[in-house]
Amino acid sequence: MSVAAIVAAGGVGKRLKARRRKAFIRLAGRPMLAWVLKALERSPSVRDVVIVAHPKDLAVARALVRRERARKVAAVVPGGDSRMASVRCGMEALPARAKWVLVHDAARPLVTPALIEATVRAARGHKAAIAAVPVVPTIKQARAGWVEKTLDRRQLWAVQTPQVFERKLLERAHARERRNGFVATDDAALVEALGGRVRIVPGSERNIKVTTPEDLKIAEALLRG
């Protein structure tokens, strides 16, 4: 029951205002992508890794793989014009032996092997699983600047990656998305639209997504700590 990981590493990171794409910004002396690869290399369930990068970054990504001695990396491929299109590019490069697909953002450099393994275990039991943390702040639903209602935060979760799916299920979900033009912000939403159930695995507050300059400072401090 081989697991292959797709690492989405093509994000531009406009809010970071950096000269390089997000995956290659250095944190605690190493690019974000390097930290992700380290966690995947240490995860016993993950057998293969496919990196999906911006077409202009392919050489940089391959050089990073060699430098980090990331032996599990099977391919570095160019992404598409959207997150979902890029994941499909990664799926097309997966080895035939992969029966399970793990999707992770390179912009979450603090992912741990323990969280990866927990999400894989849950997916094997339920066909689809995602890491997520409970929402702590009070959340209001609003329209045109006016509050419509307060949502019950006990039922709300902030979704993270990794997300793990049975390969056949994820392929069907992406095929439906392409036919119907359904727009989603993560792969779990595609599986949900297909009628699939997605199991939640408790994530980590440390598993932050680096989006802003403030996130960079927090991630740097956590990695050095």
SVG drawing of the C-alpha trace seen along z (x, -y; Angstrom):
<svg xmlns="http://www.w3.org/2000/svg" viewBox="-28 -47 53 49">
<polyline fill="none" stroke="black" stroke-width="0.4" points="0.0,0.0 2.6,-2.5 2.2,-6.2 3.5,-8.9 3.7,-12.6 3.0,-15.5 4.7,-18.7 3.1,-21.9 6.1,-24.2 5.0,-26.7 3.5,-29.4 4.6,-32.9 4.1,-34.4 3.1,-37.9 2.4,-39.0 5.9,-38.0 7.3,-40.5 10.3,-38.2 12.6,-38.0 12.2,-34.2 9.2,-32.0 8.0,-30.9 9.3,-27.3 12.9,-28.6 12.9,-31.3 15.4,-30.3 14.3,-29.7 16.8,-28.8 19.5,-28.4 17.5,-26.1 14.8,-26.7 11.3,-25.9 11.1,-23.1 14.2,-21.5 12.5,-21.3 9.4,-19.6 11.6,-17.1 13.4,-16.3 10.1,-15.4 9.0,-13.2 12.4,-11.4 11.9,-10.5 8.4,-9.3 8.4,-5.5 5.0,-5.3 6.1,-7.7 8.0,-5.8 8.1,-8.4 8.0,-12.2 7.0,-14.3 7.8,-18.1 5.6,-20.4 7.4,-23.7 7.1,-26.7 8.6,-26.0 11.3,-28.6 12.3,-26.9 12.8,-23.3 16.6,-23.5 16.7,-25.1 14.4,-22.5 16.5,-19.6 19.7,-21.1 18.1,-21.4 17.1,-17.7 20.7,-16.7 22.1,-18.9 19.6,-17.6 20.2,-14.0 16.4,-13.5 16.5,-9.9 12.7,-9.6 12.2,-12.3 11.1,-10.5 10.4,-13.5 10.4,-17.3 7.7,-18.6 6.3,-21.9 2.9,-22.9 -0.2,-24.3 -2.0,-27.6 -3.8,-26.8 -3.3,-24.9 -5.6,-22.1 -3.9,-21.9 -0.5,-21.7 -1.7,-18.8 -2.9,-17.0 0.6,-17.5 2.0,-15.9 -0.4,-13.0 0.5,-12.3 4.2,-11.9 3.4,-9.5 4.9,-6.0 2.4,-3.2 3.0,-1.5 1.5,-4.4 -1.9,-3.5 -2.2,-6.5 -1.5,-10.1 -0.3,-12.7 -0.6,-16.3 1.4,-18.9 2.3,-22.6 5.9,-23.5 4.8,-26.6 4.2,-24.5 7.9,-23.8 7.2,-22.7 5.3,-19.5 6.5,-16.6 6.9,-12.9 4.5,-12.1 1.7,-14.3 2.4,-12.7 2.1,-9.2 -1.1,-10.0 -2.7,-11.4 -1.7,-8.4 -3.1,-6.0 -6.4,-7.8 -6.6,-7.8 -5.9,-4.1 -8.9,-3.5 -11.3,-6.0 -10.0,-6.6 -9.5,-10.3 -8.0,-12.3 -6.7,-15.8 -4.8,-17.5 -6.8,-20.4 -7.0,-22.3 -10.1,-23.7 -10.9,-27.3 -10.3,-29.4 -11.5,-32.9 -15.2,-33.8 -16.2,-33.7 -18.8,-36.0 -20.5,-35.5 -21.0,-38.9 -22.3,-40.6 -21.5,-44.1 -19.9,-45.0 -22.8,-43.8 -22.8,-40.7 -25.4,-38.1 -24.7,-35.5 -22.1,-34.1 -20.9,-30.6 -20.6,-27.8 -16.8,-27.5 -17.2,-24.1 -18.0,-22.8 -15.3,-24.8 -11.8,-23.5 -8.8,-25.3 -7.6,-23.0 -3.9,-22.2 -1.8,-19.8 -0.8,-17.0 -4.0,-15.6 -4.0,-11.9 -6.3,-10.1 -6.8,-6.8 -5.3,-7.4 -8.3,-6.2 -10.6,-8.4 -8.5,-11.5 -8.2,-10.8 -12.0,-10.6 -12.4,-13.8 -10.0,-15.7 -11.7,-14.3 -15.0,-15.6 -13.5,-19.0 -12.2,-19.2 -15.5,-18.2 -17.7,-20.5 -15.3,-23.5 -15.7,-23.2 -13.4,-25.6 -11.8,-24.4 -9.1,-25.6 -8.0,-22.2 -8.2,-18.6 -10.4,-17.6 -13.2,-19.8 -13.0,-17.9 -13.5,-14.6 -16.4,-16.2 -18.0,-17.3 -17.8,-13.7 -19.7,-12.6 -16.7,-11.2 -16.2,-11.5 -13.0,-13.1 -11.6,-12.2 -10.1,-14.9 -6.7,-14.3 -5.7,-16.7 -3.1,-18.9 -0.6,-21.2 -0.6,-25.0 3.1,-24.8 2.2,-23.5 1.7,-27.1 1.4,-28.1 4.0,-30.8 2.0,-33.6 3.1,-36.9 6.4,-38.4 5.1,-37.9 4.7,-34.2 8.3,-34.1 9.4,-35.4 7.3,-32.9 8.4,-30.0 12.1,-31.0 11.7,-31.2 10.0,-27.8 12.6,-26.1 15.5,-27.6 13.7,-26.6"/>
</svg>
